[in-house]
Amino acid sequence: MKQIITFYSDEKMYGVDIKLVNDINPNVDIMPVPLSDDFIRGLVNIRGQVVMIYDIGVVFAEKKSVINSASHLIILKTAPNLLRCAEGDDYSEVINILEDKPVGILVDMIGDVISVEESQLDTSTDIINRKEWKCIKGVYKVNHQVIAVLDVPAVLSYKGTIPVNG
């Protein structure tokens, strides 16, 4: 069994492996970074640590997320923290991207933590190769809902271009 944290962006449900998450934070007082790419929303101070924030709305829908009272930041673990808790799971690709700098993702709303069978992840190429599904590892179908799971290395490597598998 694997646990994922669900969240919403542009009214669509997504998920991220809970082992990659360090914190869920409602502090969305983000300082813009001049001359940065659109997908970099800015910087935020979380308990004395400066965290770079990616705007998941730009990555998925190519439009900036609207910040409101439901908005949250998903703060990912740094590479050293992930190494300590990987427990035999292969996170090597994520660890290579994360390094030791904290990063976060701006989302419209946090959902729930749900348990899924890893073998139920649908990675069909007809789903994943679609342009609008860039940065998605696959989908789970849970209780008549489709949850698109983030490909965290693809999100953190996003440069404003649309990577298409295959």
Residue pairs with C-beta under 8 A, 6 or more apart in sequence:
1 115
1 116
1 117
1 118
2 17
2 18
2 115
2 116
2 117
2 118
3 17
3 18
3 19
3 113
3 114
3 115
3 116
4 15
4 16
4 17
4 18
4 113
4 114
4 116
4 140
4 147
4 149
5 15
5 16
5 18
5 21
5 24
5 74
5 110
5 111
5 112
5 113
6 13
6 14
6 15
6 110
6 111
6 112
6 113
6 114
6 147
7 13
7 14
7 15
7 16
7 72
7 74
7 107
7 108
7 109
7 110
7 111
8 14
8 107
8 108
8 109
8 110
8 111
9 56
9 57
9 60
9 61
9 65
9 107
9 108
10 57
10 60
10 61
10 63
10 65
10 108
11 108
12 60
12 148
13 111
13 145
13 146
13 147
13 148
14 56
14 60
14 107
14 147
14 148
14 149
14 150
15 111
15 114
15 140
15 147
15 148
15 149
15 150
16 74
16 105
16 149
16 150
16 152
17 149
17 152
18 113
19 77
19 82
19 85
19 86
19 87
19 89
19 91
20 76
20 77
20 82
20 91
20 94
20 152
21 74
21 75
21 76
21 77
22 75
22 76
22 77
22 78
22 81
22 102
23 46
23 73
23 74
23 75
24 72
24 73
24 74
24 75
24 110
25 46
25 72
25 73
25 75
25 104
26 71
26 72
26 73
27 44
27 46
27 73
28 44
28 67
28 71
28 72
28 73
28 106
29 44
30 41
30 42
30 43
30 44
30 53
30 67
30 106
31 42
31 43
31 44
32 41
32 42
33 40
33 42
33 43
36 42
37 159
37 160
38 55
38 58
38 64
38 160
39 54
39 55
39 58
39 59
39 158
39 160
40 52
40 53
40 54
40 55
41 53
41 54
41 55
41 58
41 64
41 65
41 106
42 52
42 53
43 50
43 51
43 52
43 53
44 50
44 51
44 53
44 73
44 104
45 51
46 73
46 75
46 102
46 104
49 102
50 102
51 73
51 75
51 102
51 103
51 104
52 101
52 102
52 103
52 104
53 73
53 103
53 104
53 105
53 106
54 103
54 104
54 105
54 106
54 155
54 156
54 158
55 64
55 65
55 106
56 65
56 105
56 106
56 107
56 155
57 63
57 64
57 65
57 66
57 106
57 108
58 64
58 65
59 134
59 135
59 155
59 158
60 132
60 134
60 135
65 71
65 106
65 107
65 108
66 108
67 106
68 108
70 108
70 109
70 110
71 106
71 107
71 108
71 109
72 106
72 107
72 109
72 110
73 104
73 105
73 106
73 107
74 104
74 105
74 107
74 110
75 102
75 103
75 104
76 98
76 102
76 103
76 104
76 105
76 152
77 85
77 98
78 98
78 99
78 100
78 101
78 102
79 95
79 96
79 98
79 99
79 100
80 100
82 91
82 94
82 95
82 98
83 95
93 153
94 152
94 153
96 153
97 152
97 153
97 156
97 157
98 156
103 156
105 155
114 142
114 147
116 140
116 142
116 147
120 140
120 141
121 137
121 138
121 139
121 140
121 149
122 138
122 139
122 140
122 141
123 137
123 138
124 138
125 165
125 166
127 133
127 136
127 138
127 139
128 136
128 137
128 138
128 165
129 164
129 165
129 166
131 162
131 164
133 148
134 154
134 158
134 162
134 163
134 164
135 150
135 151
135 154
135 155
135 158
135 163
136 148
136 149
136 150
136 151
136 154
137 149
137 150
137 151
137 154
138 148
138 149
139 146
139 147
139 148
139 149
140 146
140 147
140 149
141 147
154 163
157 163
